[in-house]
Amino acid sequence: MNCIKIKNRKIGKNLKPFVIAELSGNHNQSLKKALALVDAAAKAGADAIKLQTYTPDTMTIKGAYTIENKNSLWKGRELYDLYQEAHTPWEWHQPIFERAREKGLIAFSSPFDETAVDFLESLNVPAYKIASFENTHHPLLKKVAQTGKPVIISTGVSTLADIDEAVQVLRKNGCKDLILLKCTSTYPANPAHSNIKTIPHLSRLFDNIQVGISDHTMGIGVSIAAVAMGATVIEKHFTLSRADGGVDSVFSLEPEELEQLCIETEKASLSMGRIKYGVLESETKNISFKRSIYVIKTILKGETIQPKHLKIIRPGFGLEPKYYNNILGKEVKTDIVAGTPLTWNLL
């Protein structure tokens, strides 16, 4: 599987996972807070920050739908009003992207319609993210693919056929660098519904396409497990403080948690290694802590070895314990004083 490069960052197997901090609407309509989120994401060690580029009018119309699901974070909210609260004003994008560049972060966004793609192109974004709810919006996929830039696409609320069609549309329209994100589109998501065993399965189904996770669960456990299943990209919503409130704050990571995510997913990636048996070079200095056979009662030349003469102890400078029964009754060639590790040349 080939590496994908977004700006100067390589993404792929055997590399540190690419961690995206999703700002979403957690700026609570404050540019100052949005810039503070960028600073905090950089300090925590994220690789990228991501925005969402839409307006209420590019998403829906007034009166179209009110959320009635009793389990939803947004129960009772009218969609238009929710998007009015959550959207990132387009005039904020440039200062947010500039702050990200100053802090060494890659900055890009999820467009939700074709006008957003045109706008993001004017800002020369290095990549695009397609949200789960837009992955069947083929005109949008076509427009994004035709930019020729890397595309990351979430697979929530989708059948396998939906995913396959999306991949085909992107490929046919010029997308060469593509990453799928396993995603469960509930907010917050239940870890039991994450089904991250799907990650390697997607890798097998779609040739030369990397797979990561867009993780809406609480905490970082699912993301770490996803890396162990082969995820190369981790996307998590990010907030300065859940106590601040906001449309996505409940399932967003705080700065200390994002830092731990960056640290622990890198450890998880490094730990994968390869199939390996035998003593590692790094272990050789600790071989002495294994047990071996020692003489604990002096044995005179010509005597035969009895259980009373021996004990299996640390360190490991004598014969391995597996030889214990083989050497009982053997005659020794020389006097062996107590405290001596028993070796073949003494028998």
The 8 nearest C-alpha neighbors of each residue, nearest first, counted from 0:
[[1, 207, 2, 208, 209, 12, 11, 206],
 [0, 2, 3, 207, 11, 208, 209, 12],
 [1, 3, 11, 10, 9, 4, 0, 12],
 [4, 2, 10, 9, 176, 1, 11, 5],
 [3, 5, 9, 8, 10, 6, 7, 2],
 [6, 4, 8, 7, 125, 9, 3, 126],
 [5, 7, 8, 4, 125, 105, 9, 126],
 [8, 6, 5, 4, 9, 105, 10, 3],
 [9, 7, 5, 4, 6, 10, 3, 46],
 [8, 10, 4, 3, 2, 7, 5, 11],
 [11, 9, 3, 2, 4, 17, 8, 14],
 [12, 10, 2, 14, 231, 13, 3, 9],
 [11, 13, 14, 231, 10, 229, 2, 0],
 [14, 12, 11, 268, 15, 269, 272, 271],
 [15, 13, 12, 11, 16, 10, 268, 231],
 [14, 16, 265, 17, 268, 13, 231, 269],
 [17, 15, 231, 232, 18, 14, 265, 264],
 [16, 18, 232, 46, 233, 231, 10, 15],
 [19, 17, 233, 46, 45, 234, 232, 16],
 [20, 18, 234, 47, 48, 46, 233, 21],
 [21, 19, 48, 235, 237, 236, 47, 234],
 [20, 22, 236, 49, 23, 237, 235, 48],
 [23, 21, 237, 50, 25, 49, 236, 24],
 [22, 24, 21, 50, 25, 51, 236, 85],
 [25, 23, 85, 26, 86, 27, 246, 22],
 [24, 26, 27, 245, 23, 238, 22, 248],
 [25, 27, 33, 32, 28, 24, 29, 30],
 [28, 26, 25, 29, 245, 24, 85, 84],
 [29, 27, 26, 30, 84, 87, 24, 85],
 [28, 30, 32, 31, 26, 27, 33, 34],
 [31, 29, 33, 32, 34, 28, 91, 26],
 [30, 32, 34, 29, 33, 35, 26, 36],
 [33, 31, 35, 29, 26, 30, 34, 36],
 [34, 32, 26, 30, 36, 35, 31, 29],
 [33, 35, 37, 31, 36, 32, 95, 30],
 [34, 36, 32, 38, 37, 33, 39, 31],
 [37, 35, 33, 39, 34, 38, 40, 32],
 [38, 36, 34, 40, 35, 39, 99, 41],
 [37, 39, 35, 41, 36, 40, 42, 34],
 [38, 40, 42, 36, 41, 37, 43, 35],
 [41, 39, 43, 37, 42, 38, 45, 36],
 [40, 42, 38, 44, 39, 43, 45, 102],
 [41, 43, 39, 44, 40, 38, 45, 258],
 [42, 44, 258, 40, 41, 45, 257, 39],
 [45, 43, 41, 42, 258, 261, 40, 46],
 [46, 44, 18, 40, 41, 47, 43, 19],
 [47, 45, 18, 104, 17, 19, 105, 44],
 [48, 46, 105, 19, 104, 106, 45, 20],
 [49, 47, 20, 106, 19, 21, 105, 107],
 [48, 50, 21, 108, 107, 106, 22, 20],
 [49, 51, 108, 23, 22, 109, 52, 21],
 [52, 50, 109, 108, 23, 110, 53, 87],
 [51, 53, 110, 109, 115, 111, 108, 50],
 [54, 52, 111, 57, 86, 51, 115, 110],
 [53, 55, 57, 56, 86, 58, 83, 82],
 [54, 56, 82, 58, 83, 79, 57, 59],
 [55, 57, 54, 58, 59, 60, 79, 53],
 [56, 58, 54, 55, 53, 59, 112, 111],
 [59, 57, 55, 56, 54, 53, 111, 60],
 [58, 60, 56, 57, 55, 79, 61, 63],
 [61, 59, 63, 56, 79, 62, 58, 55],
 [60, 62, 79, 63, 59, 78, 80, 64],
 [61, 63, 64, 60, 77, 79, 65, 78],
 [64, 62, 61, 60, 59, 65, 78, 79],
 [65, 63, 62, 78, 77, 66, 61, 79],
 [64, 66, 77, 76, 78, 75, 67, 63],
 [67, 65, 74, 75, 76, 68, 77, 64],
 [66, 68, 74, 75, 69, 65, 71, 76],
 [69, 67, 71, 70, 74, 66, 75, 73],
 [68, 70, 71, 74, 67, 72, 66, 75],
 [71, 69, 68, 72, 74, 73, 67, 186],
 [70, 72, 73, 74, 68, 69, 186, 66],
 [73, 71, 74, 70, 186, 246, 69, 187],
 [72, 74, 71, 76, 75, 66, 246, 81],
 [75, 73, 66, 71, 67, 76, 68, 72],
 [74, 76, 66, 67, 65, 73, 77, 68],
 [77, 75, 73, 74, 66, 65, 78, 81],
 [76, 78, 65, 80, 79, 64, 81, 66],
 [79, 77, 81, 80, 64, 65, 82, 76],
 [78, 80, 82, 61, 81, 55, 77, 83],
 [79, 81, 83, 82, 78, 77, 84, 76],
 [82, 80, 78, 84, 83, 79, 85, 77],
 [83, 81, 85, 55, 84, 79, 80, 86],
 [82, 84, 80, 55, 81, 85, 86, 79],
 [85, 83, 81, 82, 86, 80, 28, 27],
 [84, 86, 24, 82, 83, 81, 246, 87],
 [87, 85, 82, 83, 24, 84, 54, 88],
 [86, 88, 89, 52, 85, 24, 51, 91],
 [89, 87, 90, 91, 86, 92, 54, 52],
 [88, 90, 91, 92, 87, 52, 53, 93],
 [89, 91, 88, 92, 93, 94, 87, 95],
 [92, 90, 89, 88, 93, 94, 95, 30],
 [93, 91, 95, 89, 90, 94, 96, 88],
 [92, 94, 96, 95, 91, 97, 90, 122],
 [95, 93, 97, 96, 91, 92, 98, 90],
 [96, 94, 98, 92, 93, 97, 34, 91],
 [97, 95, 99, 93, 98, 94, 106, 92],
 [96, 98, 94, 100, 99, 95, 93, 101],
 [99, 97, 101, 95, 100, 96, 94, 102],
 [98, 100, 104, 96, 102, 97, 101, 37],
 [99, 101, 103, 97, 102, 98, 104, 96],
 [102, 100, 98, 99, 103, 97, 104, 96],
 [103, 101, 99, 100, 104, 41, 98, 38],
 [104, 102, 100, 101, 99, 105, 41, 46],
 [105, 103, 99, 47, 100, 102, 46, 106],
 [104, 106, 47, 46, 48, 99, 100, 103],
 [107, 105, 48, 47, 96, 49, 104, 99],
 [106, 108, 49, 124, 126, 127, 50, 125],
 [109, 107, 50, 49, 51, 127, 128, 110],
 [108, 110, 128, 51, 129, 52, 127, 50],
 [111, 109, 52, 115, 112, 116, 108, 51],
 [112, 110, 53, 52, 109, 115, 133, 113],
 [111, 113, 115, 114, 110, 139, 57, 116],
 [112, 114, 116, 115, 139, 117, 142, 111],
 [115, 113, 117, 116, 112, 118, 110, 111],
 [114, 116, 118, 110, 113, 117, 112, 52],
 [117, 115, 119, 113, 114, 118, 110, 120],
 [118, 116, 120, 114, 115, 119, 121, 113],
 [117, 119, 115, 121, 116, 120, 114, 122],
 [120, 118, 122, 116, 121, 117, 124, 115],
 [119, 121, 123, 117, 122, 118, 116, 124],
 [120, 122, 118, 119, 123, 117, 124, 116],
 [123, 121, 119, 120, 124, 118, 93, 92],
 [124, 122, 120, 121, 119, 125, 126, 118],
 [123, 125, 107, 122, 126, 119, 120, 106],
 [126, 124, 5, 6, 123, 148, 107, 127],
 [127, 125, 149, 148, 124, 150, 107, 5],
 [126, 128, 150, 108, 109, 151, 107, 149],
 [127, 129, 109, 151, 152, 150, 108, 130],
 [130, 128, 152, 109, 151, 153, 133, 134],
 [129, 131, 133, 153, 132, 152, 134, 128],
 [132, 130, 153, 155, 134, 154, 133, 129],
 [131, 133, 130, 134, 156, 155, 135, 136],
 [134, 132, 136, 130, 131, 135, 129, 111],
 [133, 135, 131, 136, 132, 129, 165, 130],
 [134, 136, 133, 137, 165, 161, 132, 164],
 [137, 135, 133, 139, 134, 138, 140, 132],
 [136, 138, 140, 139, 135, 141, 168, 165],
 [139, 137, 141, 140, 136, 142, 113, 112],
 [140, 138, 142, 137, 141, 136, 113, 112],
 [141, 139, 137, 143, 142, 138, 144, 169],
 [140, 142, 138, 144, 139, 143, 172, 137],
 [141, 143, 139, 145, 140, 144, 138, 113],
 [144, 142, 140, 145, 141, 146, 139, 116],
 [145, 143, 174, 141, 169, 146, 173, 172],
 [144, 146, 147, 142, 143, 173, 172, 141],
 [145, 147, 144, 148, 143, 142, 173, 174],
 [148, 146, 145, 174, 144, 173, 149, 175],
 [147, 149, 126, 146, 150, 125, 174, 144],
 [150, 148, 176, 126, 177, 127, 174, 147],
 [149, 151, 127, 177, 128, 126, 152, 176],
 [152, 150, 128, 178, 179, 177, 129, 127],
 [153, 151, 129, 179, 128, 180, 130, 178],
 [154, 152, 180, 131, 130, 179, 155, 182],
 [153, 155, 131, 182, 181, 157, 180, 152],
 [154, 156, 182, 131, 183, 184, 157, 153],
 [157, 155, 184, 154, 131, 158, 183, 132],
 [158, 156, 155, 161, 154, 159, 162, 131],
 [157, 159, 161, 160, 162, 156, 154, 155],
 [158, 160, 162, 161, 163, 157, 164, 154],
 [159, 161, 163, 158, 162, 164, 157, 165],
 [162, 160, 158, 164, 159, 163, 157, 165],
 [163, 161, 159, 165, 160, 164, 166, 158],
 [164, 162, 160, 166, 165, 161, 159, 167],
 [163, 165, 167, 161, 166, 162, 160, 168],
 [164, 166, 162, 168, 167, 163, 169, 161],
 [167, 165, 163, 169, 164, 168, 170, 162],
 [166, 168, 164, 170, 165, 169, 171, 163],
 [169, 167, 165, 171, 166, 170, 164, 172],
 [168, 170, 166, 144, 174, 172, 167, 171],
 [171, 169, 174, 167, 172, 173, 168, 166],
 [172, 170, 168, 169, 173, 167, 174, 144],
 [173, 171, 169, 170, 144, 145, 141, 174],
 [172, 174, 144, 145, 170, 171, 147, 175],
 [173, 175, 144, 170, 169, 147, 176, 172],
 [174, 176, 173, 177, 170, 149, 147, 148],
 [177, 175, 149, 174, 3, 150, 178, 148],
 [176, 178, 150, 149, 208, 151, 175, 179],
 [177, 179, 151, 209, 210, 208, 152, 150],
 [180, 178, 210, 152, 151, 153, 211, 209],
 [179, 181, 212, 211, 153, 210, 213, 152],
 [182, 180, 212, 154, 213, 211, 153, 198],
 [183, 181, 155, 213, 154, 180, 212, 153],
 [182, 184, 155, 185, 193, 188, 192, 181],
 [185, 183, 155, 182, 156, 186, 188, 131],
 [184, 186, 188, 187, 183, 215, 189, 71],
 [187, 185, 188, 215, 184, 250, 72, 71],
 [186, 188, 250, 216, 215, 185, 189, 217],
 [189, 187, 216, 185, 186, 215, 190, 183],
 [188, 190, 191, 192, 216, 187, 193, 185],
 [191, 189, 193, 192, 216, 188, 221, 194],
 [192, 190, 189, 193, 194, 188, 195, 221],
 [193, 191, 190, 189, 194, 183, 188, 195],
 [192, 194, 190, 195, 191, 183, 189, 182],
 [195, 193, 196, 192, 197, 191, 190, 198],
 [194, 196, 197, 198, 193, 225, 228, 181],
 [195, 197, 198, 194, 199, 228, 200, 225],
 [196, 198, 195, 200, 199, 194, 201, 181],
 [197, 199, 201, 196, 200, 195, 210, 228],
 [200, 198, 202, 201, 197, 228, 229, 203],
 [199, 201, 197, 203, 202, 198, 204, 196],
 [202, 200, 204, 198, 203, 199, 197, 205],
 [203, 201, 199, 200, 205, 204, 210, 208],
 [202, 204, 200, 201, 205, 199, 206, 207],
 [205, 203, 201, 202, 200, 206, 199, 208],
 [206, 204, 202, 203, 208, 201, 207, 163],
 [205, 207, 208, 204, 203, 202, 0, 209],
 [206, 208, 0, 205, 209, 1, 202, 177],
 [209, 207, 206, 178, 205, 177, 202, 210],
 [208, 210, 178, 179, 202, 207, 211, 231],
 [211, 209, 179, 230, 178, 180, 198, 231],
 [210, 212, 230, 232, 180, 231, 233, 181],
 [213, 211, 180, 181, 233, 214, 182, 232],
 [212, 214, 234, 182, 180, 233, 181, 235],
 [213, 215, 235, 216, 212, 234, 182, 222],
 [214, 216, 188, 187, 186, 250, 213, 217],
 [217, 215, 188, 187, 214, 189, 190, 218],
 [216, 218, 250, 215, 187, 219, 251, 188],
 [219, 217, 220, 216, 252, 256, 221, 250],
 [218, 220, 222, 221, 260, 223, 217, 256],
 [221, 219, 223, 222, 218, 224, 217, 225],
 [220, 222, 224, 223, 219, 225, 190, 216],
 [223, 221, 225, 219, 224, 220, 226, 214],
 [224, 222, 264, 220, 226, 225, 221, 219],
 [223, 225, 227, 221, 226, 222, 220, 228],
 [224, 226, 222, 228, 227, 223, 230, 195],
 [227, 225, 230, 229, 228, 223, 224, 268],
 [226, 228, 224, 225, 229, 267, 268, 223],
 [229, 227, 225, 226, 230, 199, 198, 224],
 [228, 230, 226, 227, 199, 231, 225, 198],
 [231, 229, 211, 226, 225, 210, 232, 228],
 [230, 232, 16, 211, 11, 210, 17, 229],
 [233, 231, 211, 17, 16, 230, 18, 212],
 [234, 232, 18, 212, 211, 17, 19, 213],
 [233, 235, 213, 19, 18, 214, 20, 212],
 [236, 234, 20, 214, 21, 237, 213, 19],
 [237, 235, 21, 251, 20, 22, 252, 234],
 [236, 238, 251, 252, 22, 20, 21, 253],
 [239, 237, 253, 240, 25, 251, 252, 248],
 [238, 240, 253, 254, 36, 241, 237, 39],
 [241, 239, 242, 238, 243, 253, 248, 244],
 [240, 242, 248, 243, 244, 249, 238, 239],
 [241, 243, 240, 244, 248, 249, 239, 245],
 [244, 242, 241, 240, 245, 248, 239, 238],
 [245, 243, 242, 248, 241, 246, 249, 240],
 [244, 246, 248, 25, 247, 27, 243, 24],
 [245, 247, 248, 24, 85, 25, 244, 73],
 [248, 246, 245, 249, 250, 25, 251, 24],
 [247, 249, 251, 241, 245, 244, 250, 246],
 [250, 248, 247, 251, 241, 187, 244, 246],
 [251, 249, 187, 217, 248, 247, 215, 216],
 [252, 250, 236, 237, 248, 249, 238, 247],
 [253, 251, 237, 256, 257, 238, 236, 254],
 [252, 254, 238, 256, 239, 240, 255, 237],
 [255, 253, 257, 256, 43, 258, 239, 39],
 [256, 254, 258, 257, 253, 259, 43, 252],
 [257, 255, 259, 258, 253, 254, 252, 260],
 [258, 256, 260, 254, 259, 255, 252, 43],
 [257, 259, 43, 255, 261, 256, 260, 44],
 [260, 258, 256, 262, 257, 261, 263, 255],
 [259, 261, 257, 263, 258, 262, 264, 219],
 [260, 262, 258, 259, 264, 263, 44, 265],
 [263, 261, 259, 265, 260, 264, 258, 266],
 [262, 264, 266, 260, 265, 261, 259, 267],
 [265, 263, 267, 223, 266, 261, 262, 260],
 [264, 266, 268, 263, 15, 267, 262, 269],
 [267, 265, 263, 269, 264, 268, 270, 262],
 [268, 266, 264, 270, 265, 269, 263, 227],
 [267, 269, 265, 266, 270, 271, 226, 264],
 [270, 268, 266, 267, 271, 265, 272, 13],
 [269, 271, 267, 268, 272, 266, 227, 265],
 [270, 272, 269, 268, 273, 267, 227, 13],
 [273, 271, 270, 269, 274, 268, 13, 275],
 [274, 272, 275, 271, 270, 276, 13, 269],
 [273, 275, 276, 272, 271, 277, 270, 279],
 [276, 274, 273, 277, 272, 279, 278, 271],
 [277, 275, 278, 274, 279, 273, 280, 272],
 [278, 276, 279, 275, 280, 282, 283, 274],
 [279, 277, 282, 280, 283, 276, 281, 286],
 [278, 280, 282, 281, 277, 283, 276, 275],
 [279, 281, 282, 283, 278, 284, 277, 285],
 [280, 282, 279, 283, 284, 278, 285, 286],
 [283, 281, 279, 280, 285, 284, 278, 286],
 [284, 282, 285, 286, 280, 281, 279, 278],
 [283, 285, 282, 286, 287, 281, 280, 288],
 [284, 286, 287, 283, 282, 288, 289, 281],
 [285, 287, 288, 283, 289, 284, 315, 282],
 [288, 286, 315, 314, 285, 289, 316, 284],
 [289, 287, 314, 286, 285, 313, 315, 290],
 [288, 290, 315, 287, 286, 314, 313, 291],
 [291, 289, 313, 315, 312, 314, 311, 288],
 [292, 290, 315, 319, 317, 318, 311, 320],
 [291, 293, 311, 317, 318, 341, 310, 320],
 [294, 292, 340, 341, 310, 309, 339, 295],
 [293, 295, 309, 337, 339, 338, 308, 296],
 [296, 294, 337, 309, 308, 338, 293, 310],
 [295, 297, 337, 308, 294, 298, 336, 309],
 [298, 296, 336, 337, 335, 299, 295, 294],
 [299, 297, 335, 334, 296, 336, 302, 300],
 [298, 300, 334, 302, 301, 335, 297, 333],
 [301, 299, 333, 334, 332, 331, 302, 298],
 [302, 300, 331, 330, 332, 299, 303, 333],
 [301, 303, 330, 300, 299, 331, 298, 304],
 [304, 302, 330, 328, 329, 331, 305, 301],
 [303, 305, 328, 327, 329, 330, 308, 302],
 [304, 306, 307, 308, 327, 328, 303, 309],
 [305, 307, 308, 309, 304, 327, 310, 328],
 [308, 306, 305, 309, 296, 295, 310, 304],
 [309, 307, 296, 306, 295, 305, 294, 304],
 [310, 308, 294, 295, 306, 293, 307, 292],
 [309, 311, 293, 292, 312, 295, 294, 308],
 [312, 310, 292, 291, 290, 293, 320, 309],
 [313, 311, 290, 291, 310, 314, 292, 293],
 [314, 312, 290, 315, 288, 289, 291, 311],
 [313, 315, 287, 288, 290, 316, 289, 312],
 [314, 316, 287, 291, 290, 289, 313, 317],
 [317, 315, 314, 340, 291, 287, 318, 292],
 [318, 316, 340, 341, 291, 292, 342, 315],
 [319, 317, 291, 292, 342, 341, 320, 322],
 [318, 320, 291, 321, 322, 292, 317, 290],
 [321, 319, 322, 323, 291, 292, 318, 311],
 [320, 322, 319, 323, 324, 318, 325, 291],
 [323, 321, 325, 320, 324, 319, 326, 318],
 [322, 324, 320, 325, 321, 326, 327, 292],
 [323, 325, 327, 326, 322, 321, 320, 328],
 [326, 324, 322, 323, 327, 329, 328, 321],
 [327, 325, 329, 324, 323, 328, 322, 304],
 [326, 328, 304, 324, 329, 305, 325, 323],
 [329, 327, 304, 303, 326, 305, 330, 325],
 [330, 328, 303, 326, 304, 327, 331, 346],
 [331, 329, 303, 302, 301, 346, 304, 328],
 [330, 332, 346, 301, 300, 333, 345, 302],
 [333, 331, 346, 300, 345, 301, 330, 334],
 [334, 332, 300, 331, 335, 345, 299, 301],
 [333, 335, 299, 300, 298, 336, 332, 331],
 [336, 334, 298, 297, 333, 299, 337, 339],
 [335, 337, 297, 339, 338, 334, 298, 296],
 [336, 338, 295, 297, 296, 294, 339, 335],
 [337, 339, 295, 294, 336, 293, 340, 296],
 [338, 340, 294, 337, 293, 336, 341, 335],
 [341, 339, 293, 317, 316, 294, 292, 342],
 [340, 342, 317, 293, 292, 318, 339, 294],
 [343, 341, 317, 344, 318, 345, 340, 346],
 [344, 342, 345, 346, 341, 318, 317, 326],
 [343, 345, 346, 342, 332, 341, 331, 333],
 [346, 344, 343, 332, 342, 331, 333, 341],
 [345, 331, 332, 343, 344, 330, 329, 342]]
